[in-house]
Structures are given as structure tokens and as C-alpha cells.
Amino acid sequence: MSATSTGASEAIPTGLNKAAISACVILATLMQALDTTIANVALPYMQGSVSASQDQIDWVLTSYIVAAAIMTPTTGYLAARFGLKRLFLVSVAGFVVASMLCGMAQSLAQIVLFRVLQGMFGAALVPLAQTTLMNINPPDKQGSAMAMFGVAVMAGPVLGPILGGWLTEAYSWRFVFYINLPIGILAFVGMRLFLTETPANLSERLDGFGFATLSLGIGALQIMLDRGEQLDWFGSGEIIAETIVAGSAFYLFLVHTFTARDPFIRPSLFRDRNFSAGILFVFVVGLTYYASMALQPLYLQNLMNYPVVTAGLVIGPRGVGTMGAMLIVGRLIGRVDTRFLLGTGLAITAYTFWVMTHWTPDVAQSTIVVIGVIQGAGLGFLFVPLSVVTLSTLSPLQRAEGAGLYSLSRNIGSSIGISVVNSLLTRNTQVNHAAISRAVTPLNPAFNDPNVARLVNPFTPGGRAALDAMITRQAQIIAYIDDYKLLMIATLAVLPLLMVFQKPAGGRQSHAVVVE
């Protein structure tokens, strides 16, 4: 993987030109950030439209995340090989076209295919936006530029559920993808007019074998996780084959990484203890946060019967908590030990998951909003400090490559987390249904109550159907509790990593790199 110092020799733009570039790259970032959450509240509608099961509709989320994870580490190479402006324009145009295709899709296979394309083109948008903002601002203004960038990134999770819910209710789920068209056009035209090109290095080379084996390994692993529950895991020949492919690809990738002269990922990066711990840390953060974001819309709409707009309005404030916490943390970094900030974020997040293990569909709407804001604040205490402590001890030449791996780890954690919690949700619902059903017999004295027998009479077809629906609902509630308990345990499990992190030499921390 290559790092490039694009734009270092270019004159720094000023005035209207600088403002226009900043606005355009932030628009592109906002467009990409919106798509991490805007589709969540529309999933039940997509599921009915394309006749997909609960397991299958999750591919809409995981396919996008996996494609972005695979392509993000190539950003440095592509920018060096073809030029930053050219790559930025292609990424925005490709993302918009893929979004329109998603909106026009007529089957689950088409949606997943176009989401893969969307993730591939969108992978470079955040790294390129960060690089551009760093290039067009002098050193004393770069901290403010990164703060502005961070607010734009976190505006996506705030606006996504609300905007997605409104578009789905007022028009159709397809408009959650069509909304990218006007945003993308504005960003494309602005960058085309104001952004200057960086020199292209046609001699730049990519480690094709390393990239191919890593991509194959990640893809096979994700397909195995997505389809495992549906195909009874290792009772299926397909799952066994995908596991063998994933294991073989990762083995070849590791052997190649440690033997090639210029591998896709340089092992020397992992000699830095902060970086190694941060990669594992952000994997778990991605797993817990995005898995929770995937679960909650389904809980609100399927178990609590919330309209899609209401679900979006209830989920949206979580992002407000994140942005508020980020503003506080931005003032604390450098003054307070980063490990304390990270520990605070983990404690807040684990607390909210613990509260959610006590939820039932009768939970008050205000409680959901408050816990969402608190959970968002927990992420805010993790977001900036974690990227700083992970990358601050790397040399400037290694930092671009490290940032790509950081994003890769977060994306892989996100996709695995979504797959695992939804697989467990399906499996545990079945297990709980069987366990509850064993306690429900026609001899149960409760059926002697006329009011009970009138609703769930086990001796009539209608009564048995109503009884089965009630048991299924109870089984799902317990399955959600089990998922939230797992996320709480995973959050607490990374607490020991705080002891691994060390301060940079001289006790100063770099604020230059903030990775979404």
C-alpha cells in the first residue's frame, strides 16, 4: 500500500476558492456518512418489496460496508497513481450512479450488487476529504478544519434515520438512495471547478496479490457469516467451502505479507503498540456501534409498531449526543489522558447496553431517546481520542497507510457485528420459541379464564395462531435482550487494551489525523 503526500507543494487557496472546496468535500463526506444509516429505517420496507428474509435483507448493509472496507486501503495508491482530483470526481460520480441503480433495483440480488458498487466508489470519499482539507489549510488552521470535518461526518447519523424515515413514508424506500443525486451533483460540479489536480505518478505500483487475497478472504468470510444461519452453518457444503476459501486466502495473504518486498500492508506498522491496540479497539467499536444501529430500527418498527418516520425521529438524537461529546472531547485532548477519555466512552456505551437489556416493547419513547443520546455521547468520547492515540505514534510517512488500515478494521468489525447479531437474533428467537412453547399446554390453568380463552384458545385454529404470535413476540424480545447483553460484554472486553496505549514521545499528541 502506498502513501502519498499530495498537494504539499501546491499554493494554499484562499477566500471564495477555499470556502467552495471545503463546502464541496464536506458535501461529499456528508453524502457518504448519510448512507451508513439512512437505509436502516427503510429495511423492513425493502424486505417486503423484494421478498427477502430477515437474514437476507441485512446484506443491504453488510455488502456496502465490506466493499468499502476492501477498497479503503487502496485510496493512497489510487490518488498517487491518477491524481487526487481525478479520483475524487470518479468516486463521487460512481457513488451517485450506484445510488441511483440501488433505487431502481427490482430484486435483492440487484440491490446487493449495486450496494457493493456504492461501497467501492464511496470508500475513498472520507480519506480524500481529509487529505483535501489538510492540503488547503495552513498548519494552524488544520485543527479547525478537522473539527468541521468531524461535525459533517457525525451529521450523517443524525440526519440519516430522520431523513430516511421521512422519505420512505412520504415517497418510497427508493428515495433514500435518490437523495444522493442532488448532493452528488453539487459536490461534483464544485470540485470540478475549484479543486486543483495533484501530480499523477504513473510508476506507482499496487501489490495486486496482497490486495486480491485480502479482498477474497474478507468477501468469503462475510458471505459465510451472512448465509450461515440460513444454511445451518457447517451442515451446509456451501458454508464449508466459503470457510475454506476465507481461511486459505487469509493464509496466503499473511505469508505474502511477511515475505514480499513491498507488500500491500507493511508488517512494520504493527511494531507500534498503540497502532496494534487501536486496530483491535476500533474493530470492537465498529462491531458494537453499527450492530446496535442495525438492531434498533427493527426493534422499534417490528416489536413496538412505530411508523418509519417516528422510528427515524427517535433514533436520530443519538448523533446529537455524539456531536456534543466530540465538542467536549476536542477541548480535553492534550489536557486529559487519552486513556481516561477512552475508558469513559467504553463505560458510557456499556451502561447503555446494560439498560437496553431491561427493555420491553412497553419502554417509554423518552427513555429510548435519552439512552440513544447517552450512547451517542459514548461514541463521541471514543471517536477522536481513539484515532489520535492509534496514529499519533506513527511516523508521518506511515500515517496515511495506518489511517487506511484503521478504517479497514472498523468496517470489518461493523460488517461482522451486523451479521453476528442478526444471526443470533434469528437463532435465539427459534430457541426461545421452542423453550416457551414447551411450557404452553392446553392443561395450563390460565386457559380456564374466559378472557384468556377468548383470545388464545388452544383448541381453535384462530386461537392457536394468536398464541403462536404471542410466543414468537416474547421469543424475539428475549433474543434482542441476548444481543444487547453480547454487545455490552464485547464493549467491556476491550477495557484491558487501555493499559497497552502509551503517550507519544515528549507527551504531546498529534491532532492532525482524525479518521472516521
C-alpha positions as CSV (number, residue, x, y, z in Angstrom):
1,M,0.0,0.0,0.0
2,S,1.3,3.4,-0.9
3,A,1.1,6.7,0.9
4,T,1.3,9.9,-0.9
5,S,1.8,13.5,0.2
6,T,-0.4,15.0,-2.4
7,G,-0.7,18.7,-2.6
8,A,2.3,19.5,-0.4
9,S,3.8,21.8,-3.0
10,E,0.6,23.5,-4.1
11,A,-0.3,27.0,-3.2
12,I,-2.9,27.1,-0.4
13,P,-6.1,28.5,-1.8
14,T,-7.8,31.4,0.0
15,G,-11.1,33.2,0.1
16,L,-14.0,32.0,-2.0
17,N,-12.0,29.3,-3.7
18,K,-11.0,27.7,-0.3
19,A,-14.6,28.0,1.0
20,A,-16.0,26.4,-2.1
21,I,-13.6,23.5,-1.9
22,S,-14.3,23.0,1.8
23,A,-18.1,23.0,1.1
24,C,-17.8,20.5,-1.7
25,V,-15.6,18.0,0.0
26,I,-17.8,18.2,3.2
27,L,-20.9,17.6,1.0
28,A,-19.2,14.5,-0.4
29,T,-18.4,13.4,3.1
30,L,-22.0,14.0,4.3
31,M,-23.4,12.1,1.4
32,Q,-21.2,9.0,2.3
33,A,-22.0,9.4,6.0
34,L,-25.7,9.6,5.3
35,D,-25.6,6.2,3.6
36,T,-24.3,4.5,6.7
37,T,-27.6,5.0,8.5
38,I,-30.3,6.3,6.0
39,A,-31.1,2.8,4.8
40,N,-31.6,1.3,8.3
41,V,-35.1,2.5,8.9
42,A,-36.2,1.6,5.4
43,L,-35.0,-2.0,5.7
44,P,-38.4,-3.5,6.7
45,Y,-39.9,-1.8,3.6
46,M,-37.2,-3.1,1.3
47,Q,-37.6,-6.5,2.8
48,G,-41.3,-6.7,1.8
49,S,-40.6,-5.1,-1.6
50,V,-38.1,-7.7,-2.7
51,S,-39.5,-10.6,-0.7
52,A,-36.3,-11.1,1.4
53,S,-35.9,-12.9,4.8
54,Q,-34.6,-11.1,7.9
55,D,-31.1,-12.6,7.3
56,Q,-31.1,-11.7,3.6
57,I,-32.1,-8.1,4.0
58,D,-29.0,-7.5,6.2
59,W,-26.9,-8.0,3.1
60,V,-28.0,-4.5,2.1
61,L,-26.0,-3.1,5.0
62,T,-23.1,-5.6,5.1
63,S,-22.4,-5.6,1.3
64,Y,-21.8,-1.8,1.4
65,I,-19.6,-2.0,4.5
66,V,-17.5,-4.9,3.2
67,A,-17.0,-3.2,-0.2
68,A,-15.9,0.0,1.5
69,A,-13.6,-2.0,3.8
70,I,-11.8,-3.7,0.9
71,M,-11.3,-0.5,-1.2
72,T,-10.4,2.0,1.5
73,P,-6.8,0.9,1.9
74,T,-6.2,1.4,-1.9
75,T,-7.0,5.2,-1.6
76,G,-3.4,6.3,-1.2
77,Y,-2.2,4.3,-4.2
78,L,-5.1,5.4,-6.4
79,A,-4.6,9.1,-5.5
80,A,-0.9,8.8,-6.2
81,R,-1.3,6.9,-9.4
82,F,-4.1,9.0,-11.0
83,G,-4.2,12.3,-9.1
84,L,-6.4,13.3,-6.1
85,K,-8.9,15.5,-8.1
86,R,-9.5,12.8,-10.7
87,L,-10.0,10.1,-8.1
88,F,-12.3,12.4,-6.1
89,L,-14.5,13.1,-9.2
90,V,-14.7,9.5,-10.2
91,S,-15.6,8.4,-6.7
92,V,-18.4,11.0,-6.4
93,A,-19.8,10.2,-9.9
94,G,-19.6,6.4,-9.3
95,F,-21.2,6.7,-5.9
96,V,-24.1,8.7,-7.3
97,V,-24.7,6.3,-10.3
98,A,-24.6,3.3,-7.9
99,S,-27.1,5.1,-5.6
100,M,-29.5,5.6,-8.5
101,L,-29.1,1.9,-9.5
102,C,-29.9,0.9,-5.9
103,G,-33.1,3.0,-6.1
104,M,-34.1,1.3,-9.3
105,A,-33.3,-2.3,-8.2
106,Q,-36.1,-4.8,-8.6
107,S,-34.6,-7.7,-6.6
108,L,-32.5,-8.4,-3.6
109,A,-29.6,-9.5,-5.8
110,Q,-29.6,-6.2,-7.7
111,I,-29.7,-4.1,-4.5
112,V,-26.8,-6.1,-3.0
113,L,-24.8,-5.8,-6.3
114,F,-25.4,-2.0,-6.6
115,R,-24.6,-1.6,-2.8
116,V,-21.3,-3.2,-3.4
117,L,-20.6,-0.7,-6.2
118,Q,-21.7,2.1,-4.0
119,G,-19.3,0.9,-1.2
120,M,-16.4,0.6,-3.7
121,F,-16.8,4.1,-5.0
122,G,-17.6,5.6,-1.6
123,A,-14.6,4.1,0.1
124,A,-12.3,6.9,-1.0
125,L,-14.5,9.8,-0.2
126,V,-13.7,10.2,3.5
127,P,-9.9,9.8,3.2
128,L,-9.8,12.1,0.2
129,A,-11.9,14.7,2.0
130,Q,-9.5,14.6,5.0
131,T,-6.5,14.9,2.7
132,T,-8.0,17.8,0.7
133,L,-8.9,19.8,3.9
134,M,-5.4,19.2,5.2
135,N,-3.9,20.4,1.9
136,I,-5.9,23.6,1.6
137,N,-5.4,24.8,5.2
138,P,-2.1,26.0,6.8
139,P,-0.9,24.1,9.9
140,D,-2.5,26.5,12.4
141,K,-5.9,26.0,10.7
142,Q,-5.9,22.3,10.3
143,G,-7.3,21.5,13.7
144,S,-10.4,23.7,13.0
145,A,-10.7,22.1,9.5
146,M,-10.7,18.6,11.1
147,A,-13.3,19.7,13.7
148,M,-15.5,20.9,10.9
149,F,-15.0,17.6,9.1
150,G,-15.9,15.7,12.2
151,V,-19.1,17.5,12.6
152,A,-20.0,16.8,9.0
153,V,-19.2,13.1,9.4
154,M,-21.4,12.9,12.5
155,A,-24.2,14.8,10.9
156,G,-24.9,11.7,8.8
157,P,-26.0,9.5,11.7
158,V,-28.2,12.4,13.0
159,L,-29.9,13.2,9.7
160,G,-29.9,9.6,8.2
161,P,-32.7,8.0,10.3
162,I,-34.8,11.1,10.2
163,L,-34.4,11.8,6.5
164,G,-34.7,8.1,5.6
165,G,-37.9,7.7,7.6
166,W,-39.5,10.8,6.1
167,L,-38.5,9.8,2.5
168,T,-39.8,6.3,3.0
169,E,-43.1,7.4,4.5
170,A,-43.8,10.3,2.1
171,Y,-42.5,8.7,-1.1
172,S,-40.8,5.3,-1.1
173,W,-37.7,3.5,0.3
174,R,-36.1,4.1,-3.2
175,F,-35.7,7.8,-2.4
176,V,-33.2,7.1,0.4
177,F,-30.9,6.4,-2.5
178,Y,-32.2,9.0,-4.9
179,I,-31.4,11.8,-2.4
180,N,-27.7,11.3,-3.2
181,L,-28.3,12.7,-6.7
182,P,-28.6,16.5,-5.9
183,I,-25.9,16.3,-3.2
184,G,-23.5,14.5,-5.5
185,I,-24.1,16.8,-8.4
186,L,-23.3,19.9,-6.3
187,A,-20.2,18.3,-4.9
188,F,-19.0,17.1,-8.4
189,V,-19.6,20.5,-10.1
190,G,-17.9,22.4,-7.3
191,M,-14.8,20.2,-7.2
192,R,-14.6,20.2,-11.0
193,L,-14.5,24.0,-10.9
194,F,-12.4,24.8,-7.9
195,L,-10.2,21.8,-6.9
196,T,-6.8,21.7,-8.4
197,E,-5.2,18.5,-9.6
198,T,-2.2,16.9,-7.9
199,P,0.6,15.3,-10.0
200,A,0.0,11.7,-11.0
201,N,2.8,9.2,-10.6
202,L,2.3,6.6,-13.3
203,S,5.1,4.5,-11.9
204,E,3.2,3.9,-8.7
205,R,2.5,0.1,-8.1
206,L,0.0,-1.8,-6.1
207,D,0.6,-5.2,-4.5
208,G,-2.0,-7.0,-6.6
209,F,-1.6,-10.4,-5.0
210,G,-1.9,-9.0,-1.4
211,F,-4.9,-6.9,-2.3
212,A,-6.6,-9.8,-4.1
213,T,-6.1,-12.4,-1.3
214,L,-7.2,-9.9,1.4
215,S,-10.3,-9.0,-0.6
216,L,-11.1,-12.7,-1.3
217,G,-10.7,-13.5,2.4
218,I,-12.9,-10.7,3.6
219,G,-15.6,-11.4,1.0
220,A,-15.7,-15.1,1.6
221,L,-15.8,-14.6,5.4
222,Q,-18.7,-12.1,5.1
223,I,-20.7,-14.4,2.8
224,M,-20.2,-17.2,5.2
225,L,-21.4,-15.1,8.1
226,D,-24.4,-13.8,6.2
227,R,-25.6,-17.1,4.9
228,G,-24.6,-19.4,7.8
229,E,-27.8,-19.1,9.8
230,Q,-29.9,-19.6,6.7
231,L,-28.0,-22.7,5.6
232,D,-27.5,-24.3,9.0
233,W,-23.8,-23.4,9.2
234,F,-21.4,-26.2,8.8
235,G,-24.2,-28.6,7.9
236,S,-24.0,-26.9,4.5
237,G,-21.4,-27.7,1.9
238,E,-21.5,-24.0,0.7
239,I,-20.6,-22.7,4.2
240,I,-17.7,-25.2,4.5
241,A,-16.4,-24.2,1.0
242,E,-16.6,-20.5,1.9
243,T,-14.8,-21.1,5.2
244,I,-12.0,-23.0,3.4
245,V,-11.7,-20.2,0.8
246,A,-11.6,-17.5,3.5
247,G,-9.0,-19.4,5.6
248,S,-6.9,-20.1,2.5
249,A,-7.0,-16.6,1.3
250,F,-6.0,-15.1,4.7
251,Y,-3.2,-17.7,5.0
252,L,-1.8,-16.7,1.6
253,F,-2.2,-13.0,2.4
254,L,-0.2,-13.4,5.7
255,V,2.6,-15.5,4.1
256,H,2.8,-13.0,1.2
257,T,2.8,-10.0,3.7
258,F,5.8,-11.3,5.6
259,T,7.8,-12.4,2.5
260,A,7.2,-9.8,-0.2
261,R,9.5,-6.9,-0.7
262,D,6.7,-4.3,-0.9
263,P,3.5,-5.9,0.5
264,F,0.0,-4.4,0.5
265,I,0.2,-4.0,4.2
266,R,3.6,-3.4,5.8
267,P,4.1,-5.6,9.0
268,S,6.4,-2.9,10.4
269,L,3.3,-0.9,11.3
270,F,2.3,-3.4,13.9
271,R,5.5,-3.0,15.8
272,D,3.9,0.2,17.2
273,R,1.9,-0.9,20.3
274,N,-0.5,2.0,20.1
275,F,-1.4,1.2,16.5
276,S,-1.8,-2.6,17.1
277,A,-4.0,-2.0,20.2
278,G,-6.0,0.7,18.3
279,I,-6.7,-1.6,15.4
280,L,-8.3,-4.2,17.7
281,F,-10.0,-1.5,19.7
282,V,-11.7,0.1,16.7
283,F,-12.7,-3.3,15.4
284,V,-14.8,-3.8,18.6
285,V,-16.1,-0.2,18.4
286,G,-17.3,-0.8,14.9
287,L,-18.8,-4.2,15.8
288,T,-20.9,-2.8,18.7
289,Y,-21.9,0.6,17.4
290,Y,-23.1,-0.4,13.9
291,A,-24.7,-3.7,15.2
292,S,-26.7,-1.6,17.6
293,M,-27.7,0.8,14.8
294,A,-28.9,-2.2,12.7
295,L,-30.9,-3.7,15.6
296,Q,-32.8,-0.7,16.9
297,P,-34.9,0.2,13.8
298,L,-36.2,-3.3,13.6
299,Y,-37.0,-3.3,17.3
300,L,-38.9,-0.1,17.0
301,Q,-40.8,-1.0,13.9
302,N,-41.4,-4.7,14.3
303,L,-42.0,-5.0,18.1
304,M,-43.2,-1.6,19.1
305,N,-45.1,-0.9,15.8
306,Y,-43.5,2.5,15.3
307,P,-44.2,4.2,12.0
308,V,-41.0,4.6,10.0
309,V,-40.9,8.4,10.5
310,T,-41.3,8.1,14.2
311,A,-38.6,5.4,14.3
312,G,-36.2,7.8,12.5
313,L,-37.0,10.7,14.8
314,V,-36.4,8.5,17.9
315,I,-33.1,7.2,16.6
316,G,-31.8,10.5,15.2
317,P,-30.9,12.2,18.5
318,R,-28.2,9.6,19.1
319,G,-26.0,11.6,16.7
320,V,-26.6,14.8,18.6
321,G,-25.1,13.1,21.7
322,T,-22.1,12.1,19.6
323,M,-21.5,15.6,18.2
324,G,-21.9,17.2,21.7
325,A,-19.4,14.8,23.2
326,M,-17.0,15.4,20.4
327,L,-17.0,19.2,21.0
328,I,-16.2,18.5,24.7
329,V,-13.5,15.9,23.9
330,G,-11.9,18.3,21.4
331,R,-11.1,20.6,24.3
332,L,-9.9,17.9,26.6
333,I,-7.5,16.1,24.2
334,G,-4.0,17.1,25.2
335,R,-5.1,18.1,28.7
336,V,-6.6,14.9,29.9
337,D,-5.0,11.4,29.5
338,T,-6.5,9.9,26.3
339,R,-6.9,6.6,28.1
340,F,-9.2,8.2,30.6
341,L,-11.4,9.6,27.7
342,L,-11.5,6.2,26.1
343,G,-12.4,4.5,29.4
344,T,-15.2,7.0,29.8
345,G,-16.5,6.2,26.4
346,L,-16.5,2.5,27.0
347,A,-18.2,2.8,30.4
348,I,-20.9,5.0,28.9
349,T,-21.5,2.7,26.0
350,A,-21.5,-0.5,28.2
351,Y,-24.0,1.2,30.6
352,T,-26.5,2.0,27.7
353,F,-26.3,-1.6,26.5
354,W,-27.0,-2.8,30.1
355,V,-30.0,-0.5,30.3
356,M,-31.2,-1.9,26.9
357,T,-31.1,-5.5,28.3
358,H,-34.0,-4.5,30.5
359,W,-36.2,-3.1,27.7
360,T,-39.5,-4.4,26.7
361,P,-41.8,-3.1,23.9
362,D,-43.5,-1.0,26.6
363,V,-40.5,1.1,27.1
364,A,-41.2,4.9,27.0
365,Q,-40.3,6.8,23.9
366,S,-38.5,9.4,26.0
367,T,-36.4,6.6,27.6
368,I,-35.3,5.4,24.1
369,V,-34.3,9.0,23.1
370,V,-32.4,9.6,26.3
371,I,-30.5,6.3,26.2
372,G,-29.8,7.0,22.5
373,V,-28.3,10.4,23.2
374,I,-26.2,8.9,26.1
375,Q,-25.0,6.1,23.8
376,G,-24.1,8.6,21.1
377,A,-22.1,10.5,23.7
378,G,-20.2,7.4,24.5
379,L,-19.1,7.1,20.8
380,G,-18.1,10.8,20.9
381,F,-15.7,10.0,23.7
382,L,-14.2,7.2,21.6
383,F,-14.2,8.7,18.1
384,V,-11.5,11.4,18.1
385,P,-9.3,10.1,21.0
386,L,-9.0,6.6,19.5
387,S,-7.9,7.9,16.1
388,V,-5.4,10.2,17.8
389,V,-3.9,7.6,20.2
390,T,-3.7,5.0,17.4
391,L,-2.0,7.1,14.8
392,S,-0.1,9.7,16.8
393,T,2.9,7.4,17.4
394,L,3.3,6.5,13.8
395,S,5.8,8.5,11.6
396,P,4.2,11.0,9.1
397,L,5.2,8.6,6.3
398,Q,3.3,5.7,7.8
399,R,0.2,7.7,8.9
400,A,-1.7,7.6,5.7
401,E,-1.3,3.8,5.5
402,G,-2.2,3.5,9.1
403,A,-5.3,5.5,8.6
404,G,-6.4,3.2,5.8
405,L,-5.9,0.1,8.0
406,Y,-7.8,1.8,10.8
407,S,-10.8,2.4,8.6
408,L,-10.5,-1.2,7.3
409,S,-10.6,-2.6,10.8
410,R,-13.6,-0.5,11.7
411,N,-15.5,-1.5,8.6
412,I,-14.8,-5.2,9.0
413,G,-15.9,-5.0,12.6
414,S,-19.1,-3.3,11.6
415,S,-20.0,-5.9,8.9
416,I,-19.2,-8.8,11.2
417,G,-21.1,-7.3,14.0
418,I,-24.2,-6.8,11.9
419,S,-24.1,-10.3,10.6
420,V,-23.5,-11.9,14.0
421,V,-26.2,-10.1,16.0
422,N,-28.8,-10.7,13.3
423,S,-27.8,-14.3,13.0
424,L,-28.1,-14.7,16.8
425,L,-31.4,-12.8,16.7
426,T,-32.8,-15.4,14.3
427,R,-31.3,-18.4,16.1
428,N,-32.2,-17.3,19.6
429,T,-35.8,-16.4,18.6
430,Q,-36.2,-20.0,17.4
431,V,-34.6,-21.4,20.6
432,N,-36.7,-19.2,22.8
433,H,-39.9,-20.0,20.9
434,A,-39.3,-23.8,21.5
435,A,-38.5,-23.3,25.2
436,I,-41.6,-21.1,25.8
437,S,-43.8,-23.5,23.8
438,R,-42.9,-26.4,26.0
439,A,-44.5,-24.6,28.9
440,V,-47.7,-23.8,27.0
441,T,-50.1,-26.8,27.1
442,P,-53.9,-27.0,26.9
443,L,-53.9,-28.1,30.5
444,N,-52.5,-24.8,31.7
445,P,-55.0,-23.4,34.3
446,A,-54.7,-20.0,32.7
447,F,-56.8,-21.2,29.8
448,N,-59.7,-21.6,32.2
449,D,-60.0,-17.9,32.3
450,P,-62.8,-16.9,29.8
451,N,-61.0,-13.7,28.8
452,V,-57.8,-15.6,28.1
453,A,-59.5,-18.5,26.2
454,R,-61.4,-16.0,24.1
455,L,-58.2,-14.5,22.7
456,V,-55.8,-17.5,22.6
457,N,-58.0,-20.7,22.8
458,P,-55.6,-23.5,22.0
459,F,-58.5,-25.7,20.7
460,T,-59.3,-23.4,17.8
461,P,-57.2,-22.5,14.7
462,G,-57.5,-18.8,15.3
463,G,-56.6,-19.2,18.9
464,R,-53.6,-21.3,18.2
465,A,-52.4,-18.7,15.6
466,A,-52.8,-15.9,18.1
467,L,-51.0,-17.9,20.8
468,D,-48.1,-18.7,18.4
469,A,-47.8,-15.0,17.5
470,M,-47.7,-14.1,21.2
471,I,-45.0,-16.7,21.9
472,T,-43.0,-15.5,18.9
473,R,-43.1,-11.9,20.1
474,Q,-41.9,-13.0,23.6
475,A,-39.1,-15.1,22.0
476,Q,-38.0,-12.1,19.9
477,I,-37.9,-9.8,23.0
478,I,-35.6,-12.2,24.8
479,A,-33.4,-12.6,21.7
480,Y,-32.9,-8.8,21.5
481,I,-32.0,-8.8,25.2
482,D,-29.4,-11.5,24.5
483,D,-27.9,-9.4,21.6
484,Y,-27.7,-6.3,23.7
485,K,-26.0,-8.3,26.5
486,L,-23.5,-9.6,24.0
487,L,-22.7,-6.1,22.8
488,M,-22.3,-5.0,26.4
489,I,-19.8,-7.8,27.1
490,A,-17.9,-7.0,23.9
491,T,-17.6,-3.4,24.9
492,L,-16.2,-4.2,28.3
493,A,-13.8,-6.8,26.9
494,V,-11.6,-4.1,25.3
495,L,-11.0,-2.3,28.6
496,P,-7.7,-4.1,29.2
497,L,-6.3,-2.6,26.0
498,L,-6.3,0.8,27.7
499,M,-3.2,-0.4,29.6
500,V,-1.4,-1.0,26.3
501,F,-1.6,2.5,25.0
502,Q,1.3,4.8,25.7
503,K,1.8,8.6,25.1
504,P,3.8,9.8,22.2
505,A,7.4,10.8,22.9
506,G,7.5,14.2,24.6
507,G,4.0,13.7,26.0
508,R,2.4,15.6,23.1
509,Q,-0.4,14.1,20.9
510,S,-1.0,14.9,17.3
511,H,-4.3,16.4,16.3
512,A,-3.5,16.3,12.6
513,V,-5.2,13.0,11.8
514,V,-8.9,12.3,12.5
515,V,-10.2,9.1,10.9
516,E,-13.9,8.3,10.5
